Amino acid sequence: MSDVLRLEGISKTYGKGGPAPVPVLSDLSLSVGRGEVVALVAPSGAGKSTLLHIAGLLDTADSGRVLLNGRDMSDESDRSRTEARREALGFVYQFHHLLPEFTAAENIVLPQLANGVADRAAQARAQDLLTRVGLSHRADHRPAQLSGGEQQRVAFCRALANAPALLLADEPTGNLDPGTSDKVFDVLMALVRDTGLSALIATHNLELAARMDRVIRLGAE
């Protein structure tokens, strides 16, 4: 199995050189194989969000390498890193962060248009993704008209709009009640499996983590 993501010897300290530096990650290595869904389990403050930001090329490590589809991104230019994020990575957060003035379908179309996809093709892709998550009938609704679980399902679709190789998710069901969380997680896993996507999913929920292919524990539990 080839790796979509490989982190090698990643270290990160905030406030480096200041009076009270805060080490967050130290010589951390991990990998996510093609088509593999990996759970990242970590207590608060252990650095999981920092790790996801580094893996997602939103932040840089003090040392170590980030390889995306075998390409070392550590010393790439900001432009190259931005292009890689847009083309190869999808992001899901605890809060949906949908644009409130746009419909569910439009929220999925917009990142495709930014990536150079023709409008008709982007519309078709949005409708297909909404159908996959059972929301085709809500395509013309704005986020305020959707339930929390529906909003997060739209966020999943937006993250997959440009057919990324890797999905990075930070507590994607953490803002939902337990019943809704389970249902939304089922939708996410089905979507990931159906598309052959790789995923690194941070969660506090050990039951959800156990349903993924592999669990990586960060810090002391």
Summary of the structure (lengths in Angstrom):
residues: 221
radius of gyration: 17.4
end to end distance: 29.2
largest distance: 55.4
contacts: 704
relative contact order: 0.19
helix: 38%
strand: 25%
